[in-house]
Amino acid sequence: MKTARLLLFMCIFVQVQAQFFKNKELKQLDNFGLAVENFDLNQQEIQIDFTNILKFDKKRRKRKTFGIILTTTSVIFSAVGILSLAQENPHAIGEIFGVLALGQGALQGGSTIPLFKSAKKQKRERDKIIKKYNKYFE
């Protein structure tokens, strides 16, 4: 009975090792032009590089998405601020609200610059590793 359990645990461990990447991750690597079937995924360097490709791409997408969201809210706040300041006879509260909204829009717009720069850096790092395995990657 002990040997059967030991054999069962060994089979589970081998299967977990064989499926290092999930199907979704393999498709994502395929989209980068990396034919995963052509590489020995048991090599530590290839596993690390492919994991880094996926990690850099995930970070890039998150930062870019957050940057787009902040840019959109920046435009909205700036427009509201400009509209509230453009009234002919704005009340004091309207002026304060306009200045605050315009300032908030400017701050959010300025904070998107590092996000987009970082996303571009992550893309360069990802592309450098991809070119190591796919010479024809754009």
C-alpha positions as CSV (number, residue, x, y, z in Angstrom):
1,M,0.0,0.0,0.0
2,K,2.9,2.4,0.8
3,T,4.5,1.7,-2.5
4,A,1.2,2.5,-4.3
5,R,0.9,5.8,-2.5
6,L,4.5,6.6,-3.3
7,L,4.0,5.8,-6.9
8,L,0.9,7.9,-7.0
9,F,2.7,10.9,-5.5
10,M,5.6,10.5,-7.9
11,C,3.2,10.5,-10.9
12,I,1.4,13.6,-9.7
13,F,4.7,15.4,-9.3
14,V,5.9,14.4,-12.7
15,Q,2.7,15.6,-14.3
16,V,3.0,18.9,-12.5
17,Q,6.5,19.3,-13.8
18,A,5.5,18.4,-17.3
19,Q,2.8,21.1,-17.4
20,F,5.0,24.0,-16.3
21,F,3.0,26.5,-18.5
22,K,-0.8,26.6,-18.6
23,N,-2.6,26.4,-21.9
24,K,-3.4,30.1,-21.8
25,E,0.3,30.9,-21.3
26,L,1.3,28.6,-24.1
27,K,-1.1,30.3,-26.5
28,Q,0.2,33.7,-25.4
29,L,3.8,32.5,-26.2
30,D,2.5,31.2,-29.5
31,N,1.2,34.7,-30.3
32,F,4.7,36.0,-29.9
33,G,5.9,33.6,-32.6
34,L,7.5,31.2,-30.2
35,A,6.7,27.7,-31.3
36,V,6.9,26.2,-27.8
37,E,7.0,22.7,-29.2
38,N,10.4,23.4,-30.7
39,F,12.0,24.2,-27.4
40,D,13.0,21.9,-24.5
41,L,10.9,23.3,-21.7
42,N,12.8,21.2,-19.2
43,Q,15.8,23.5,-19.5
44,Q,16.0,25.9,-16.7
45,E,17.1,28.9,-18.8
46,I,14.2,28.5,-21.3
47,Q,11.7,28.2,-18.5
48,I,13.0,31.3,-16.8
49,D,13.1,33.3,-20.1
50,F,9.6,32.2,-21.1
51,T,8.3,33.1,-17.6
52,N,10.0,36.5,-17.9
53,I,8.4,37.1,-21.2
54,L,5.0,36.4,-19.7
55,K,5.7,38.5,-16.6
56,F,7.0,41.5,-18.6
57,D,3.9,41.3,-20.9
58,K,1.5,41.2,-18.0
59,K,3.2,44.2,-16.3
60,R,3.2,46.1,-19.5
61,R,-0.5,45.5,-20.1
62,K,-1.5,46.4,-16.5
63,R,0.5,49.7,-16.6
64,K,-0.7,50.6,-20.0
65,T,-4.4,49.9,-19.0
66,F,-4.0,52.0,-15.8
67,G,-2.3,54.8,-17.9
68,I,-5.3,54.8,-20.3
69,I,-7.8,55.0,-17.4
70,L,-5.9,57.8,-15.8
71,T,-5.6,59.7,-19.1
72,T,-9.4,59.4,-19.6
73,T,-10.2,60.7,-16.2
74,S,-7.6,63.4,-16.6
75,V,-9.4,64.6,-19.8
76,I,-12.8,64.4,-18.0
77,F,-11.6,66.4,-15.0
78,S,-9.9,69.0,-17.1
79,A,-13.0,69.5,-19.3
80,V,-15.2,69.8,-16.2
81,G,-12.7,72.3,-14.7
82,I,-12.5,74.4,-17.9
83,L,-16.3,74.4,-18.3
84,S,-16.9,75.5,-14.8
85,L,-14.3,78.3,-15.1
86,A,-15.7,79.4,-18.5
87,Q,-19.1,80.5,-17.1
88,E,-19.8,84.2,-17.3
89,N,-20.7,84.7,-13.7
90,P,-19.2,81.8,-11.8
91,H,-19.9,81.6,-8.1
92,A,-17.0,81.3,-5.7
93,I,-17.8,77.6,-5.2
94,G,-17.9,77.1,-8.9
95,E,-14.5,78.8,-9.3
96,I,-13.0,76.7,-6.5
97,F,-14.5,73.5,-8.0
98,G,-13.2,74.5,-11.5
99,V,-9.7,75.1,-10.2
100,L,-9.6,71.9,-8.2
101,A,-11.0,69.9,-11.1
102,L,-8.5,71.4,-13.5
103,G,-5.6,70.8,-11.1
104,Q,-6.7,67.2,-10.6
105,G,-6.9,66.7,-14.3
106,A,-3.4,68.1,-14.7
107,L,-2.0,65.9,-11.9
108,Q,-3.5,62.8,-13.4
109,G,-2.3,63.6,-16.8
110,G,1.2,64.1,-15.5
111,S,1.2,60.9,-13.6
112,T,0.4,58.9,-16.8
113,I,3.8,59.8,-18.3
114,P,5.8,57.4,-16.0
115,L,3.2,54.7,-16.5
116,F,3.5,54.8,-20.3
117,K,7.4,55.0,-20.1
118,S,7.5,52.0,-17.8
119,A,5.1,50.1,-20.1
120,K,7.4,50.8,-23.0
121,K,10.4,49.7,-21.0
122,Q,8.7,46.4,-20.2
123,K,7.9,45.9,-23.9
124,R,11.5,46.4,-24.8
125,E,12.7,43.9,-22.2
126,R,10.0,41.4,-23.4
127,D,11.0,41.9,-27.0
128,K,14.7,41.5,-26.3
129,I,14.0,38.0,-24.8
130,I,11.6,37.1,-27.6
131,K,14.3,38.0,-30.2
132,K,16.6,35.6,-28.5
133,Y,14.3,32.7,-29.4
134,N,12.6,34.2,-32.5
135,K,15.0,36.0,-34.9
136,Y,12.1,37.2,-37.1
137,F,10.1,38.9,-34.3
138,E,9.1,42.5,-35.3
